[in-house]
Every structure is written in C-alpha cells, then in structure tokens.
C-alpha cells in the first residue's frame, strides 16, 4: 500500500508540473474574490463618489435649486427641488482591478445604506408624499453613468435605472426615504434611516475590470428633497 501511495503522489506531481496543467491554470486565472466597499462620509471624504442630477429640462436649470457636496460630520449632501416631477439625484463610484474587480466577471451586488432624511412618514405633498414617493435606488453597471441632453430636450442618464418605482438593470428600488417620524413640516429634524438591498440583476465588469456603483433617489414628490448620505456599503459577490 505505501508503494501505491508513493506512485500516485509522483503521478500527481508530474501532472501539476506539466505544461498542459500550467496552461490550464493560467487560462482559469486566480479565483475571483468578493469585493467590499465601506465608505463613511461622516468621518472621511467623498471616497471617490461623484454626484449628478437628471430627468429634468434645461428650463428648470435654475429653479431646481440643486446642491451637492461633502459636508464634514454630516455626510454627502444631495438636494433639489423637483420641478419636473421626475428628478433623479445620484451618487456613483468607479471600482477597478485595484479594488479587486476582475475583468469580465459576473457579480451579485448588495448594499447597506445609511442616510439622514427630513421626510416624515404618512405626510402629504404635491404630486406625491415627500417620503414614500421618493424612491431610493441602488445598483451597478459596467459603463460610467453620465448625464446627457437627449433629443427630447431633457437631461437623461446613459444607463437604465428604471423610472421612479420601477427597476432598471443599472439600479433597482431599495425602499423610500420616509424616516418614520410623524413630523411633516419643512423644518422637521433629520432622522437617520437604514436600507439594505440586493440588486436583482447580475452585473458583469467590463474588459478593463471596471464597475460603477450607482445610488440615488427617483422622485415623484414635486417639492424639495434634501438628504445626507452617511454610509454606503456595497458587496460584490462573484456569480456562477
């Protein structure tokens, strides 16, 4: 029996060392790893996240009162007045091979998001509720989300995020921004809410090993919405 074990060990060693086996290992490449993003905007910087606004006409450029930027101790501010009854304000971040993303790799993407919202629950508003009619969305895509002026004269996103309560391949509904408070005034205090979400679409990185995360709000409330994103955690798990 020992001689048989020695023979099998030698045979296995010869196979592993063979050019054919080495070529197969190179073709398969390293085993893809889970990629984790954990950005806290209260204690750090923007961490590579960029902001944007779309789904409105240039005629509303001044009246939407858009604001965006890092606020130390508070988070990443996004604010706008929804004159178009459809505005989407968002954050996006590029992930690369340096973050652990593999080229042409399929990923399942999940999120945990903390943000401070002023929108109470069960409040009434123009066009829709300031909390329940502002849909939080999260997802990812293999190309950069950019805002362009389309042929109909509206600023649109170059990736499919769906519209308001409907999902798109690049972003899906993760809940709304109603904060559980019964206070409905314009000067109501901000309350931190948490949303967890699993994007229902599989996202494949591009040939350069890039993926863009996308988090934002699709609004049906025709008033002003101000949010402070505090924490965005994203987990990219290699899919079969």
C-alpha positions as CSV (number, residue, x, y, z in Angstrom):
1,X,0.0,0.0,0.0
2,X,2.8,2.6,0.7
3,X,4.2,1.9,-2.8
4,X,0.9,2.7,-4.3
5,X,0.6,6.0,-2.4
6,X,4.1,7.0,-3.5
7,X,3.3,6.1,-7.1
8,X,0.1,8.2,-7.0
9,X,1.9,11.2,-5.4
10,X,4.6,11.1,-8.1
11,X,1.9,10.9,-10.8
12,X,0.1,13.9,-9.4
13,X,3.3,15.9,-9.1
14,X,4.1,15.1,-12.8
15,X,0.6,16.3,-13.8
16,X,0.8,19.5,-11.8
17,X,4.2,20.3,-13.3
18,X,3.2,19.5,-16.9
19,X,2.9,22.4,-19.4
20,X,-0.7,21.5,-20.1
21,X,-1.7,21.8,-16.5
22,X,0.2,25.1,-16.2
23,X,-1.5,26.5,-19.3
24,X,-4.9,25.5,-17.9
25,X,-4.2,27.2,-14.6
26,X,-3.2,30.4,-16.5
27,X,-6.4,30.2,-18.6
28,X,-8.6,29.9,-15.5
29,X,-6.7,32.6,-13.6
30,X,-7.0,33.3,-9.9
31,X,-10.2,32.5,-8.1
32,X,-12.4,35.7,-8.0
33,X,-12.8,37.3,-4.6
34,X,-15.7,39.2,-3.0
35,X,-15.2,42.9,-3.3
36,X,-16.4,45.1,-0.4
37,X,-16.8,48.8,-0.3
38,X,-17.4,50.6,3.0
39,X,-17.5,54.4,2.8
40,X,-18.4,56.6,5.7
41,X,-19.0,60.1,4.5
42,X,-19.2,61.5,8.1
43,X,-15.7,60.8,9.0
44,X,-13.9,60.9,5.7
45,X,-14.1,62.5,2.3
46,X,-16.2,61.7,-0.8
47,X,-14.1,58.5,-1.2
48,X,-14.3,58.7,-5.0
49,X,-18.1,59.1,-5.2
50,X,-19.4,61.7,-7.7
51,X,-22.8,63.4,-7.8
52,X,-25.3,64.1,-10.6
53,X,-28.8,65.1,-11.5
54,X,-31.0,64.1,-14.4
55,X,-34.6,63.7,-15.6
56,X,-35.4,67.4,-15.9
57,X,-35.5,70.1,-18.7
58,X,-32.9,72.9,-19.1
59,X,-35.7,75.3,-18.5
60,X,-35.7,74.2,-14.9
61,X,-31.9,74.5,-14.5
62,X,-32.1,77.4,-12.1
63,X,-35.3,76.6,-10.3
64,X,-34.4,73.1,-9.2
65,X,-32.0,74.6,-6.6
66,X,-29.7,71.6,-6.8
67,X,-26.9,71.3,-4.3
68,X,-24.3,68.5,-3.8
69,X,-21.1,68.0,-1.9
70,X,-19.3,66.6,1.1
71,X,-20.3,68.1,4.5
72,X,-17.9,67.2,7.3
73,X,-19.6,65.4,10.1
74,X,-22.9,65.2,8.3
75,X,-22.3,63.2,5.1
76,X,-22.6,63.7,1.3
77,X,-25.3,66.2,0.7
78,X,-27.8,65.9,-2.3
79,X,-30.6,68.4,-2.5
80,X,-33.0,69.6,-5.2
81,X,-36.5,71.0,-5.9
82,X,-38.4,68.5,-8.1
83,X,-39.9,70.9,-10.7
84,X,-40.2,68.1,-13.3
85,X,-42.0,65.6,-11.0
86,X,-39.3,63.1,-12.0
87,X,-35.9,64.3,-10.9
88,X,-33.2,61.7,-10.2
89,X,-30.2,62.8,-8.0
90,X,-27.5,60.3,-7.6
91,X,-24.0,59.2,-6.5
92,X,-21.7,57.0,-8.5
93,X,-18.3,55.4,-7.8
94,X,-15.9,53.6,-10.2
95,X,-14.4,50.4,-9.0
96,X,-11.4,48.9,-10.7
97,X,-9.0,45.9,-10.6
98,X,-7.2,47.8,-7.8
99,X,-10.3,47.3,-5.7
100,X,-10.3,43.6,-6.5
101,X,-12.7,43.6,-9.5
102,X,-11.8,41.0,-12.2
103,X,-12.3,41.7,-15.9
104,X,-15.5,40.2,-17.5
105,X,-16.5,38.8,-14.1
106,X,-20.2,38.5,-13.2
107,X,-21.2,39.8,-9.7
108,X,-24.2,39.8,-7.4
109,X,-24.4,43.3,-5.8
110,X,-25.9,44.1,-2.4
111,X,-26.0,47.3,-0.4
112,X,-26.4,48.7,3.1
113,X,-27.1,52.4,3.0
114,X,-27.5,54.9,5.9
115,X,-28.8,58.4,5.1
116,X,-30.4,61.3,7.0
117,X,-33.8,62.2,5.7
118,X,-36.2,65.0,6.7
119,X,-39.2,63.4,5.1
120,X,-41.7,62.1,7.7
121,X,-43.9,59.0,7.2
122,X,-47.5,59.4,6.0
123,X,-47.1,63.1,5.1
124,X,-49.0,64.6,2.1
125,X,-47.2,66.5,-0.7
126,X,-47.6,67.9,-4.2
127,X,-47.7,65.1,-6.7
128,X,-46.9,62.5,-4.1
129,X,-45.6,62.0,-0.5
130,X,-42.3,63.6,0.4
131,X,-41.2,60.3,1.9
132,X,-43.0,57.3,0.3
133,X,-42.9,58.8,-3.2
134,X,-39.2,59.4,-3.3
135,X,-37.7,56.0,-4.2
136,X,-34.2,55.1,-3.1
137,X,-32.4,53.1,-5.8
138,X,-29.1,51.2,-5.8
139,X,-27.3,49.1,-8.4
140,X,-24.2,48.9,-10.6
141,X,-23.2,48.8,-14.3
142,X,-20.2,48.2,-16.5
143,X,-20.1,51.6,-18.0
144,X,-19.9,55.1,-16.4
145,X,-23.4,56.6,-15.7
146,X,-23.3,60.0,-17.4
147,X,-25.9,62.8,-17.9
148,X,-26.7,63.8,-21.5
149,X,-29.2,66.1,-23.1
150,X,-31.5,63.8,-25.2
151,X,-33.4,64.6,-28.4
152,X,-36.5,65.5,-26.4
153,X,-34.6,68.2,-24.6
154,X,-34.3,66.6,-21.2
155,X,-31.2,65.6,-19.2
156,X,-31.1,61.8,-19.0
157,X,-28.8,59.1,-17.7
158,X,-26.9,57.0,-20.1
159,X,-27.7,53.8,-18.1
160,X,-31.0,52.2,-17.5
161,X,-32.1,52.9,-13.9
162,X,-35.8,52.4,-14.5
163,X,-38.2,55.1,-13.6
164,X,-39.4,56.0,-10.2
165,X,-40.9,52.8,-8.7
166,X,-39.8,50.6,-11.5
167,X,-36.4,48.8,-11.6
168,X,-33.7,49.0,-14.2
169,X,-30.7,46.8,-14.9
170,X,-28.4,49.5,-13.5
171,X,-30.4,50.4,-10.4
172,X,-33.4,48.9,-8.6
173,X,-35.7,50.1,-5.8
174,X,-34.2,49.8,-2.3
175,X,-37.1,51.4,-0.5
176,X,-38.1,55.1,0.1
177,X,-36.9,57.9,2.2
178,X,-39.7,58.1,4.8
179,X,-38.0,58.3,8.1
180,X,-40.7,57.0,10.5
181,X,-41.4,60.4,12.1
182,X,-44.8,61.9,12.2
183,X,-43.4,65.4,11.7
184,X,-44.3,66.8,8.3
185,X,-43.1,70.4,8.3
186,X,-40.4,71.9,6.1
187,X,-38.1,72.4,9.0
188,X,-38.6,68.9,10.5
189,X,-35.4,67.4,12.0
190,X,-33.3,64.9,10.0
191,X,-33.6,61.3,11.0
192,X,-31.0,58.6,10.0
193,X,-32.6,55.7,8.2
194,X,-31.0,52.4,7.0
195,X,-31.9,50.4,3.9
196,X,-30.5,47.1,2.9
197,X,-30.9,45.9,-0.7
198,X,-29.9,43.1,-3.1
199,X,-29.8,44.3,-6.7
200,X,-31.8,41.7,-8.7
201,X,-29.7,41.9,-11.8
202,X,-26.3,40.2,-12.2
203,X,-23.7,42.9,-13.2
204,X,-20.7,41.9,-15.3
205,X,-17.5,44.0,-15.2
206,X,-16.0,45.3,-18.5
207,X,-12.8,44.1,-20.1
208,X,-10.8,46.6,-18.1
209,X,-12.1,45.3,-14.8
210,X,-14.4,48.3,-14.1
211,X,-17.8,48.6,-12.5
212,X,-19.6,51.7,-11.5
213,X,-21.8,51.7,-8.3
214,X,-25.0,53.8,-8.5
215,X,-27.1,55.0,-5.6
216,X,-29.8,57.7,-5.9
217,X,-33.4,58.8,-5.4
218,X,-36.1,58.8,-8.1
219,X,-38.7,61.4,-7.0
220,X,-42.4,61.7,-7.6
221,X,-42.7,64.4,-5.0
222,X,-42.9,67.9,-6.5
223,X,-41.2,69.6,-3.6
224,X,-37.7,70.0,-2.2
225,X,-35.8,66.9,-1.0
226,X,-32.6,67.2,1.0
227,X,-30.6,64.1,2.0
228,X,-27.3,63.4,3.7
229,X,-25.8,60.1,2.7
230,X,-23.8,58.9,5.7
231,X,-22.7,55.4,4.9
232,X,-22.7,53.3,1.7
233,X,-21.6,49.7,1.9
234,X,-21.6,47.6,-1.2
235,X,-20.6,43.9,-1.6
236,X,-19.8,42.4,-5.0
237,X,-20.0,38.6,-4.8
238,X,-18.7,36.6,-7.8
239,X,-21.7,34.9,-9.5
240,X,-21.6,31.5,-11.1
